Amino acid sequence: MDQHITVDWTSCQAHGLCAELLPEHITLDEWGYPVVDGSPIPPRTRKRARRAAADCPDLALKLGQG
């Protein structure tokens, strides 16, 4: 099953670290909040996606099945 990145908007504080760690799937909007492309995370980038979720200062980024 495919894995996707999601954002918990009630927790996100727009630090932007996720876009630095996973730029091929996450960009930042004009206020610095993440914009997730919604595509499945390929196996070659899952390790970095897990790191991005774990390193989020607010733990607002989630990697899950979907």
Secondary structure, DSSP 8 states (H G I E B T S, - for coil): --EEEEE-TTT-----HHHHH-TTTEEE-TTS-EEE------GGGHHHHHHHHHH-TT--EEEEE-
